[in-house]
Amino acid sequence: MSRVSLFGYLFVFLFTFSNCNPPAPTLNPVESIGYFDLSRQLTNSNYQGFHFDETIDLSYHWKKNAGRYSLLPRDKRWQNTQMTFLKDSSVLHNHSLDSIMLTPNSKLEIPIKKCKGILKFRYGALGKNSGEISGTLHLSSGEKKIGDISINNEDREKWKEFNIKADFDDKITYTWDSNSTFLFLGTPEFKREDYSQVGYNVILIVIDSLRRDALGCNGQKISTSPNIDLLCKEGISFKNHFSNANWTKPSMISMLTGEYTSNLGITNTGFPIYPREKEVYYNGKIKSLPEILRSTGYYTASIMNNVFLLDYTGVGVDMGFHELHQIGKDIEDTEAITKEALTFLKNPPLQPFFLHLNYNTPHGSYSPPEHSIWEIKKESNNKDLSTIHPIILRYLGEVRYTDEQIGILIAQLKKNDLYDKSMIIITSDHGDLFDERHTFSQNGIYGSRWGHGETHYDEEIAIPLVIKLPRTIKNYLEKKSFYSSSSSISLVPTILGFLGLEEKIHSNLKGTDYSNIILENKEPLTETSVYTEGRLSESIRNAKFKYIRHYPGFTNYLLNGAIPPAEKLEELYDLKKDPNEYDNVFGKDEALRKEALLERKNFVLRKNSFFVYLPAGHNYEGSFQFQGGIYDYSPREDKDISIRIGNRFNLNFSGKVNTNTTLQFMVNEPEFKYDFSIRRDGLPVNYRVGAWGLLQKGEVGKEPGFLFSREAPESMKNSKLPYLYSDEALSGRNEKSSNGILAEEVKSILKSWGYIHE
């Protein structure tokens, strides 16, 4: 079956509408289908009177962040705001909308196309310094008045909906008449009156901590998943699927971008995401799946218990959704997520939608309702039940409970005639540890077991992937199960492939587009090795071995009390002989060790590196302290130089260098601050730094701006002195800002020569 015949209707979707005038060249291609995502039109708008100081204005309301995807310059970025209001305190339900911010006494004109259409948005308000809320929003189009909305204290931190049908000119004008109130227009959109949905929806359901073997369709004998099992029968199932991270934050970000999270600047050290990490992430070229789909006309929404997909939390990033519902209360969150999802599905958007649902069950605390345990016992064999540990039974009870919620959602999809028009994906972010031999710390809710995030054994990273395709496609499927290894990083290219959006797949994505392989009923053989990252750790798995590596100095990094023994800093398991991963042969099987280390070279993360060049013929002693922590170093084995790790921030090196040698030190976080000292032949020695080889004097070499050089400096190879530079590989700076840094370096040199006096 050809891609053209399957997705030809998407061509119709893009070009059916022609009654309105053609869009101006400056407008997004999406608008040719009769739909305007207005918060994305701010770069083409005329905004008068905008003034927002994030250090003063609304500083009391911390659940907000500047829009990152509107392409606005930094000084105007708050015009587009991800604004969050508390909807229900009983379940900690926060409702976030991608919004246009109208500051007091401001006016905004947004271009559209002249035609009869529907203007729709939600609105809410906050008072300056928590003050009174009052004002009037005047809506007009050209010379025509559309309507007025009076705003008062009843609209404080509360989303209300506005919807009007009218004849529109070529622009919409919002005039906000208020002296002290900030107004937010949530998910503002404009549609042609005769706009109708063509195409199908994508529903991604992520079930936190769901092990692959917890589902009946993957061999679980206990009755845990009757509804998901039905989806398996109708769709396709990947039987050897893995997560690319062993805990939620890096797993979800990689799943929604198609790139390893650390390569995007979001490091795997722990929960916080620091400003430098966000700078790298938001300035990157790889866009998230919600942002890509949004740019092609999809409405994107997330209903979840997942703080890692919200910027304001300090542990997450904005993924570009139109709308997010974060429900944070454990146990009660499951039904609340389902309830909100049902509300969404009963009144779906007119355009195709991408809906992400993230259930926190069966994540700890393993507290299923009694009826779920009763259903398991009623429908399962007593002999099978007798072998289940009581805590594992509680885990499986939460699986059954979540499966029940999915059954409710499927029933609503069928009732609304959405089931056959939707791609439904069931997967997880990671698994959970049950084997008592696979833990070395108090990493779980019940002691040393039943947790995740510290190891890379299969039970922690082996997860399900089930894809139920729309009826127009699934009728062509013959092969329903795939057994080659695959990973979450392939979800983005596969979804885009099924939607006929292959041109949106970034060339640097690590994953594989499986859409054609699935449609051709072939067994994919592309992901022969799967990479997974964890907290200061990583692993590579293929059919032959599992290699696990903890970063240097990990033993001095306390994570819930975890201090693995030295022999566990690198682990290697022969999966042919030892599928349970009990016998670490890293120091026993030299041939397999060499093979694993050779394969690891294909999966080295993108990091900032510090390079130290040491001219031959001298004894050297040096020390480094990195703010970013140590990810790796090379050469690992050098006859001349000995490298000793103190903790994950410090190292020393020493030895007599017989041939010119360059040491490379890769740091985990995208930070450049460091302390460095070096002695040659027992005496302190000057050294050169950066692209121009500036002679280090005093504290000059400790200023990061002097260090940067994209490539090895030309003058380094002839230097008689040691040389230090950083390649800025993961800096978050674009070419223009890097030139600015170079300008500062040149300025400093001119100052040192006496040409500039300040």
Backbone hydrogen bonds, N-H to C=O, Kabsch-Sander energy under -0.5 kcal/mol:
donor,donor_aa,acceptor,acceptor_aa,energy
6,L,2,S,-1.5
7,F,3,R,-2.2
8,G,4,V,-0.8
10,L,7,F,-1.4
11,F,7,F,-0.8
11,F,8,G,-0.8
12,V,8,G,-1.3
13,F,9,Y,-2.2
14,L,10,L,-1.8
15,F,11,F,-1.5
16,T,12,V,-1.6
21,N,114,K,-0.6
27,L,24,A,-2.0
31,E,28,N,-1.5
32,S,29,P,-1.8
33,I,30,V,-1.9
34,G,31,E,-1.8
35,Y,30,V,-0.6
36,F,190,F,-3.0
37,D,35,Y,-0.5
38,L,36,F,-1.1
38,L,188,P,-1.3
39,S,188,P,-0.7
40,R,37,D,-1.8
41,Q,38,L,-1.9
42,L,39,S,-0.5
44,N,41,Q,-1.6
45,S,42,L,-1.1
46,N,109,E,-2.5
47,Y,45,S,-0.6
48,Q,46,N,-0.6
48,Q,107,K,-3.4
54,E,52,F,-0.6
56,I,53,D,-1.7
57,D,53,D,-2.5
59,S,56,I,-1.4
61,H,58,L,-1.4
62,W,60,Y,-1.0
64,K,62,W,-1.8
65,N,82,Q,-1.2
67,G,77,R,-1.1
67,G,80,N,-4.0
76,K,73,P,-1.9
77,R,74,R,-1.0
79,Q,76,K,-2.1
80,N,77,R,-1.3
81,T,79,Q,-0.6
81,T,99,S,-2.5
82,Q,65,N,-2.6
83,M,81,T,-1.1
83,M,97,L,-2.1
84,T,63,K,-2.0
85,F,95,H,-2.3
87,K,85,F,-0.6
87,K,93,H,-3.2
88,D,93,H,-1.5
91,V,88,D,-0.9
92,L,89,S,-0.5
93,H,88,D,-3.0
94,N,92,L,-0.8
94,N,326,Q,-2.9
95,H,85,F,-3.2
96,S,94,N,-0.6
96,S,324,L,-3.2
97,L,83,M,-2.4
98,D,322,H,-3.0
99,S,81,T,-2.9
99,S,97,L,-0.6
100,I,185,L,-1.8
101,M,79,Q,-2.7
101,M,99,S,-0.5
102,L,100,I,-0.5
102,L,183,L,-3.4
103,T,101,M,-0.6
105,N,178,S,-0.7
106,S,103,T,-0.7
106,S,176,W,-0.7
107,K,48,Q,-2.6
108,L,174,Y,-2.9
109,E,46,N,-2.1
110,I,172,I,-2.7
112,I,170,D,-1.8
115,C,168,F,-1.0
117,G,115,C,-0.5
117,G,166,A,-2.5
118,I,191,K,-3.0
119,L,164,I,-2.7
120,K,118,I,-0.5
120,K,189,E,-2.6
121,F,162,F,-2.3
122,R,186,G,-2.3
123,Y,160,K,-2.8
124,G,184,F,-1.5
125,A,155,D,-2.0
126,L,182,F,-2.1
128,K,180,S,-2.6
130,S,127,G,-1.6
131,G,128,K,-1.6
134,S,132,E,-0.5
135,G,151,I,-1.4
136,T,177,D,-1.8
137,L,149,I,-2.9
138,H,136,T,-0.6
138,H,175,T,-2.9
139,L,137,L,-0.5
139,L,147,G,-3.1
140,S,173,T,-1.9
141,S,144,K,-2.9
144,K,141,S,-2.1
146,I,139,L,-2.7
147,G,139,L,-1.7
149,I,137,L,-2.1
151,I,135,G,-3.2
155,D,152,N,-2.3
156,R,153,N,-1.5
157,E,125,A,-2.4
158,K,155,D,-1.1
160,K,123,Y,-2.2
162,F,121,F,-3.3
164,I,119,L,-2.3
166,A,117,G,-2.2
168,F,115,C,-2.2
168,F,166,A,-0.6
172,I,110,I,-2.6
173,T,140,S,-3.4
174,Y,108,L,-3.3
175,T,138,H,-2.6
175,T,173,T,-0.6
176,W,106,S,-2.8
176,W,174,Y,-0.6
177,D,136,T,-2.7
177,D,175,T,-0.7
178,S,176,W,-1.0
182,F,126,L,-2.9
183,L,102,L,-2.5
183,L,181,T,-0.5
184,F,124,G,-2.8
185,L,100,I,-2.6
186,G,122,R,-4.0
186,G,184,F,-0.8
187,T,98,D,-3.1
189,E,120,K,-2.8
190,F,36,F,-2.0
191,K,118,I,-2.3
192,R,34,G,-2.2
193,E,116,K,-2.4
195,Y,192,R,-1.4
201,N,421,K,-1.8
202,V,353,F,-2.5
203,I,423,M,-3.3
204,L,202,V,-0.5
204,L,355,L,-2.4
205,I,203,I,-0.6
205,I,425,I,-3.4
206,V,204,L,-0.6
206,V,357,L,-3.2
207,I,205,I,-0.5
207,I,427,T,-2.6
208,D,206,V,-0.7
208,D,359,Y,-2.7
210,L,207,I,-1.6
211,R,209,S,-0.8
212,R,462,A,-2.0
214,A,211,R,-1.5
215,L,212,R,-1.2
218,N,215,L,-1.3
219,G,216,G,-1.8
220,Q,215,L,-2.2
224,T,222,I,-1.5
229,D,225,S,-2.5
230,L,226,P,-1.2
231,L,227,N,-1.5
232,C,228,I,-2.2
233,K,229,D,-1.8
234,E,230,L,-1.9
235,G,231,L,-2.8
236,I,467,I,-2.3
237,S,480,K,-2.4
238,F,465,L,-2.6
239,K,237,S,-0.7
239,K,482,F,-3.1
241,H,238,F,-0.6
242,F,486,S,-1.8
243,S,461,I,-2.6
246,N,533,E,-1.6
251,S,247,W,-1.6
252,M,248,T,-3.1
253,I,249,K,-1.9
254,S,250,P,-1.9
255,M,251,S,-2.2
256,L,252,M,-1.9
257,T,254,S,-0.8
258,G,254,S,-2.7
263,N,260,Y,-0.9
264,L,260,Y,-0.6
264,L,261,T,-1.4
265,G,262,S,-1.4
266,I,261,T,-1.5
267,T,265,G,-1.0
273,I,314,G,-2.6
274,Y,272,P,-0.5
277,E,274,Y,-0.6
278,K,274,Y,-2.1
279,E,275,P,-2.4
280,V,276,R,-2.0
281,Y,277,E,-2.6
282,Y,278,K,-3.1
283,N,279,E,-1.4
284,G,281,Y,-1.3
287,K,285,K,-0.5
289,L,256,L,-3.3
291,E,319,M,-0.6
292,I,288,S,-2.4
293,L,289,L,-2.7
294,R,290,P,-2.4
295,S,291,E,-1.8
296,T,292,I,-0.6
296,T,293,L,-1.0
297,G,294,R,-1.5
298,Y,293,L,-2.3
299,Y,352,P,-2.4
300,T,298,Y,-0.5
301,A,354,F,-2.6
302,S,323,E,-2.0
303,I,356,H,-2.9
304,M,325,H,-3.0
305,N,358,N,-1.0
309,L,306,N,-1.3
310,L,307,V,-1.0
313,T,310,L,-0.6
314,G,311,D,-1.8
317,V,308,F,-1.4
319,M,309,L,-0.6
319,M,317,V,-0.5
322,H,300,T,-1.1
323,E,300,T,-1.5
324,L,96,S,-2.6
325,H,302,S,-2.9
326,Q,94,N,-2.8
326,Q,324,L,-0.5
327,I,304,M,-3.1
327,I,325,H,-0.6
328,G,91,V,-0.5
328,G,92,L,-1.5
328,G,326,Q,-0.6
329,K,91,V,-1.5
330,D,328,G,-0.6
332,E,330,D,-2.3
333,D,329,K,-1.3
334,T,331,I,-0.6
336,A,332,E,-1.3
337,I,333,D,-2.6
338,T,334,T,-1.9
339,K,335,E,-2.6
340,E,336,A,-2.2
341,A,337,I,-2.3
342,L,338,T,-2.5
343,T,339,K,-1.9
344,F,340,E,-2.0
345,L,341,A,-2.5
346,K,342,L,-2.2
347,N,343,T,-0.9
347,N,344,F,-0.5
354,F,299,Y,-2.9
355,L,202,V,-2.7
355,L,353,F,-0.5
356,H,301,A,-2.8
356,H,354,F,-0.5
357,L,204,L,-2.9
357,L,355,L,-0.6
358,N,303,I,-2.1
359,Y,206,V,-1.9
363,H,360,N,-1.6
366,Y,363,H,-1.1
372,S,369,P,-1.1
373,I,369,P,-1.1
374,W,370,E,-2.3
375,E,371,H,-2.3
376,I,372,S,-2.1
377,K,373,I,-2.4
378,K,374,W,-2.3
379,E,375,E,-2.0
380,S,376,I,-1.0
385,L,381,N,-2.3
386,S,382,N,-1.9
387,T,383,K,-0.5
387,T,384,D,-1.0
388,I,385,L,-1.6
393,L,389,H,-2.4
394,R,390,P,-1.5
395,Y,391,I,-2.0
396,L,392,I,-2.8
397,G,393,L,-1.9
398,E,394,R,-1.6
399,V,395,Y,-1.8
400,R,396,L,-2.4
401,Y,397,G,-2.1
402,T,398,E,-2.5
403,D,399,V,-2.5
404,E,400,R,-1.8
405,Q,401,Y,-1.4
406,I,402,T,-2.0
407,G,403,D,-2.0
408,I,404,E,-1.6
409,L,405,Q,-2.0
410,I,406,I,-2.5
411,A,407,G,-2.1
412,Q,408,I,-1.8
413,L,409,L,-2.4
414,K,410,I,-2.3
415,K,411,A,-2.1
416,N,412,Q,-2.1
417,D,414,K,-1.2
418,L,413,L,-3.4
419,Y,413,L,-1.2
422,S,419,Y,-1.2
423,M,201,N,-3.2
424,I,422,S,-0.6
424,I,468,K,-2.7
425,I,203,I,-3.0
425,I,423,M,-0.5
426,I,466,V,-2.7
427,T,205,I,-2.3
428,S,464,P,-0.6
431,G,460,E,-3.3
432,D,459,E,-1.0
433,L,451,G,-2.9
438,H,435,D,-2.0
439,T,436,E,-0.5
442,Q,560,N,-0.7
443,N,441,S,-2.0
444,G,447,G,-2.1
445,I,450,W,-0.8
446,Y,449,R,-0.8
447,G,444,G,-1.0
450,W,433,L,-1.6
452,H,443,N,-0.7
453,G,246,N,-0.6
460,E,457,Y,-2.1
461,I,457,Y,-1.1
462,A,458,D,-3.2
463,I,241,H,-1.5
463,I,461,I,-0.6
465,L,238,F,-0.5
466,V,426,I,-2.5
467,I,236,I,-2.4
468,K,424,I,-3.3
469,L,467,I,-0.7
471,R,420,D,-1.9
473,I,470,P,-1.8
474,K,470,P,-2.9
475,N,471,R,-1.2
476,Y,473,I,-2.3
477,L,474,K,-1.6
480,K,478,E,-0.6
482,F,237,S,-2.4
486,S,240,N,-1.6
488,S,242,F,-1.6
490,S,487,S,-1.9
491,L,488,S,-2.0
494,T,490,S,-1.9
495,I,491,L,-2.9
496,L,492,V,-2.5
497,G,493,P,-2.1
498,F,494,T,-2.3
499,L,495,I,-1.7
500,G,497,G,-1.4
501,L,496,L,-3.1
504,K,501,L,-2.1
505,I,502,E,-1.8
506,H,504,K,-0.7
509,L,506,H,-1.8
510,K,258,G,-1.7
511,G,258,G,-0.8
511,G,489,I,-0.5
514,Y,512,T,-0.9
518,I,514,Y,-2.7
519,L,515,S,-2.5
520,E,516,N,-2.1
521,N,518,I,-1.4
522,K,517,I,-2.4
527,E,485,S,-0.5
528,T,526,T,-1.7
530,V,541,R,-2.9
532,T,539,S,-2.3
533,E,244,N,-2.2
534,G,537,S,-2.8
535,R,453,G,-0.9
536,L,268,N,-0.5
536,L,534,G,-0.9
537,S,534,G,-1.1
538,E,549,R,-2.2
539,S,532,T,-2.6
540,I,547,Y,-2.4
541,R,530,V,-2.3
542,N,545,F,-2.4
543,A,528,T,-0.5
546,K,573,Y,-1.8
547,Y,540,I,-2.8
548,I,571,E,-2.9
549,R,538,E,-3.1
550,H,569,L,-3.2
551,Y,536,L,-2.5
554,F,551,Y,-1.8
556,N,553,G,-1.6
557,Y,554,F,-2.2
558,L,556,N,-0.7
559,L,557,Y,-0.5
559,L,562,A,-0.6
562,A,559,L,-1.4
563,I,561,G,-0.6
568,K,565,P,-2.3
569,L,566,A,-1.7
571,E,548,I,-2.9
573,Y,546,K,-2.3
575,L,544,K,-1.4
575,L,573,Y,-1.1
576,K,544,K,-0.9
578,D,574,D,-3.4
581,E,578,D,-1.8
584,N,582,Y,-0.8
585,V,572,L,-3.1
585,V,583,D,-0.7
588,K,585,V,-1.4
589,D,585,V,-2.7
590,E,588,K,-0.8
593,R,589,D,-2.3
594,K,590,E,-2.4
595,E,591,A,-1.8
596,A,592,L,-2.5
597,L,593,R,-2.6
598,L,594,K,-1.9
599,E,595,E,-2.0
600,R,596,A,-2.1
601,K,597,L,-0.8
601,K,598,L,-0.6
602,N,599,E,-1.6
603,F,600,R,-2.1
604,V,601,K,-0.7
607,K,605,L,-0.6
608,N,667,V,-0.5
610,F,665,F,-2.9
611,F,725,Y,-3.3
612,V,663,L,-2.5
613,Y,611,F,-0.5
613,Y,723,Y,-3.2
614,L,661,T,-3.5
617,G,657,V,-3.3
618,H,657,V,-0.8
620,Y,655,G,-2.5
621,E,679,R,-2.1
622,G,653,F,-2.9
623,S,677,S,-2.2
624,F,651,L,-2.5
625,Q,675,D,-2.1
626,F,649,F,-2.7
627,Q,673,K,-2.1
629,G,626,F,-0.7
630,I,648,R,-3.0
631,Y,666,M,-3.2
632,D,666,M,-1.4
634,S,664,Q,-2.2
638,D,636,R,-0.5
642,S,654,S,-3.2
644,R,652,N,-2.9
646,G,650,N,-2.1
648,R,553,G,-0.7
650,N,647,N,-0.7
651,L,624,F,-2.0
652,N,644,R,-2.4
653,F,622,G,-2.4
654,S,642,S,-1.8
655,G,620,Y,-1.7
657,V,618,H,-2.8
657,V,655,G,-0.5
658,N,656,K,-0.7
661,T,614,L,-2.2
663,L,612,V,-2.9
664,Q,634,S,-2.8
665,F,610,F,-2.9
666,M,632,D,-2.8
667,V,608,N,-2.5
668,N,629,G,-2.0
669,E,628,G,-2.5
671,E,669,E,-2.6
675,D,625,Q,-1.9
677,S,623,S,-1.8
679,R,621,E,-3.0
680,R,683,L,-3.2
681,D,619,N,-3.2
683,L,680,R,-1.9
685,V,678,I,-1.3
688,R,722,P,-2.5
689,V,694,L,-1.9
690,G,724,L,-1.8
691,A,708,F,-1.3
693,G,690,G,-1.1
694,L,689,V,-1.8
696,Q,687,Y,-3.2
700,V,697,K,-2.0
702,K,699,E,-1.7
703,E,700,V,-1.8
706,F,703,E,-2.0
707,L,704,P,-1.8
708,F,704,P,-0.6
709,S,726,S,-2.3
716,M,713,P,-1.4
717,K,713,P,-0.6
717,K,714,E,-0.6
718,N,715,S,-0.6
719,S,716,M,-1.7
723,Y,613,Y,-1.8
724,L,688,R,-3.0
725,Y,611,F,-1.8
726,S,707,L,-1.7
727,D,609,S,-1.7
731,S,728,E,-0.8
738,S,734,N,-2.2
739,N,735,E,-2.0
740,G,736,K,-1.5
741,I,737,S,-1.8
742,L,738,S,-2.4
743,A,739,N,-2.4
744,E,740,G,-1.8
745,E,741,I,-2.1
746,V,742,L,-2.6
747,K,743,A,-2.5
748,S,744,E,-2.2
749,I,745,E,-2.0
750,L,746,V,-2.5
751,K,747,K,-2.1
752,S,748,S,-2.2
753,W,749,I,-1.6
754,G,751,K,-1.3
755,Y,750,L,-2.4
756,I,750,L,-0.8
